[in-house]
Amino acid sequence: MADEKSLHDRIGGKPTIERVHERFYDKVYAHPWLGKYFAHRTRGPLVSQQNDFMVQLMGGPKIYAGQATATVHGYMMITEELFDLRTELLSDAIKKEGLSDDLREEWLALNEAFKKVIVKSSVSECKLQYSHQKILDFPK
């Protein structure tokens, strides 16, 4: 329907996304396994970029200026187990924000849509963007 609100609007817009991501990245950076993938990244710009990505993905303003998901995650050996762990942490952060289960499921469905371009079955599937880049692979 033409007047159906976007997920962005139904969850409360960018302020809600920012609060969820603050909780989420607190857990991500502190996690003994998942956190290793973020140790080389400055938190502020990463969270800001993720906020912009989700705002746009959820039907808000087109403000994301970053690279494609497959490119950004190409050099990371992300297993299905690691992806699922990330999803659990995100789900928990959304719950703590007090969003309904329906809205949480919609958000997580957007997350799930990227699984096939992020998850790899072996390091040989990783792709480096730059000659100085290293593959990130941290077994559990």
N, C-alpha and C positions, 0 to 999 in steps of 0.2 A: 504494500500500500504506500501511496505517496506520503502520507503523514505519519508513517511508522517511524518512531525514533530510532536512531542508531544505537548500537551497544555503547558507544562513547557517551551519548547523552543519557542513556538509561542508568549507567553506573555513577554518573555525577561528573563526567568529564575528566580533564587532565588532572585536577587536584586528587581525585580518587586513584588514578593510575600512579601518580607520584607517591602517594602514601603506601600503596600496595608494593611498589617497587622498592621503597626504602626498607620495608620489612623483609621483603624477599632477598634483597642483596645483603642485608645484615646476615641472613642465614647462609647465603651462598659463600660470601667471603670468609665466614667462620667455619664452614664445613671442611673436615679434614681431607676429603677427596675432591669434591667439586671446587673448593676454594683454590686448589692448585692451578686450575685453568684460568684463574683471574688474578693471580699473584703479580703478573707482569702488567696489569691494566690499572690505571688510575680510576678510582671508583666514580667520582663526580661526572666526568664526561661520558663514561659508559652508561651510567644510570640515566643521564639526560638524553642520550641518544636512544636508549631503549624506551623511554617515555614517549619521545617523538614518534618512534616506530609504531608503538601500540596505539597512540592517539589516531594516527592515520589509518592503521589497520582496522580499528574499531569504528571507523566512519567519521572521525573528527577531521579537523583541518589537515591539509596535506603539508606537513612540516618536516617530515623525515628527509634528511639529506645524506644519509649514509649509503653504504654499499648493499648489494643483495645478500640475503641470508646465507645462501650457499657459499658465496665468496668470503664473507666474514668468518664463517665457521669451517672453511675448507682445510685449514692447517691443524684442526683439532680432531683428535681421535675420540669421537663421542660415540660411546656404545649405547645400545638400547637401555641398559640398566642405568647409565648415567643420565640419559634423557629423562627416564621415568623418575629418577631421584629429583631432578630439576622440577619436573611437573608437580611432584608432591610438595616441594617447598613453595612453589608458586600457589598451589591450591590452598595451602595453609595460610599464606599471606593474604589471599583473597578472603578466606573465611574470617580472619581476624579483623578485616575491614568491615565485616558485617553485611556483605552483599548476599543476596539470596542464592540458594543453590542453583537456581536456573541461570542467573547471571554468571555465577562462577563456572558453570558448565559451558556456557557460551564462550567465556574467556579462554577456558582450557581447550576448547575445540579449535580456537584460532592457533593456540600454541601447538596442538597436535598436528595441524596442517603442515607444519614445517619439519616434522620428524623425518620424512623421507629424504629431505635434502641436507639434513644435519647428521643423522646417524650413519655410521660406517661400520662395516663388518671387519675391516682390517686397515692397518696403517697405509697399505698400498693405495687406498682410496683417498688419502689426504692429498691436498693440492696446496703448494706454496705459492704465495703471491709475489714474494720478494726473495732475492738471493740470500739475504741475511736472516730470513725467517727460519724458525725451527718448528718441526712438528711437535705439537703438545700431545703427549700420551702419558697419562698417569694411571697405570693399572690400580685397581682397588686395593 
